Amino acid sequence: MSRIITIICIFAYSMNCFSQKSSHTVKKMHFEWKFLIEELEISLSAPTKGWVAVGFNNSDQLKGTNLIMCCVKNGKTLIEDHYIIRSGLHEKVENLGGINRTTIISGKESSSRTSVTLRLQLLADQHHPELSAGLTYYVLLAYSISDDFDHHSIMRTTVPITL
């Protein structure tokens, strides 16, 4: 009986850990995340009518960052899963032989702000780092004034964040 109670307590604790949201705001961009069982749910919001992006890397470099870019264009939310090959060069993961691990949940754009919510599968591969709750990653946050994913950002920063 005590073994069953222990298992139930461990399960309840782990479900509570996965259901908690955390957030970070930097340079007027808001990043919020929550671990689900097999995905990381991410919300991004920035003072722009252009794209917003989040990236994850185990090191403080652009090279090797998994970069997720989203925009709301003509009322439709678009998402692309990219990999940064080197500074100034990123490519869709699918074009590099990989699998897009993202799903858009929602997006909205006002006259002064873009907000999106997406999910990222927690499956690591050569284009996606293994993401785990409680570990620190270098998180790239960026936004642009354009919906064109090839347009440069007007704000980009990388911060160490414990997910």
Secondary structure, DSSP 8 states (H G I E B T S, - for coil): -HHHHHHHHHHHHHHHHHH-EEEEEETTEEEEEEE-SSEEEEEEEES-SS-EEEEEESSSSSTT-EEEEEEEETTEEEEEEEEEEETTEEEETGGGT----EEEEEEEE-SS-EEEEEEEE---BTTB----TT-EEEEEEEE-SSS-TTS--SEEEEEEEE-
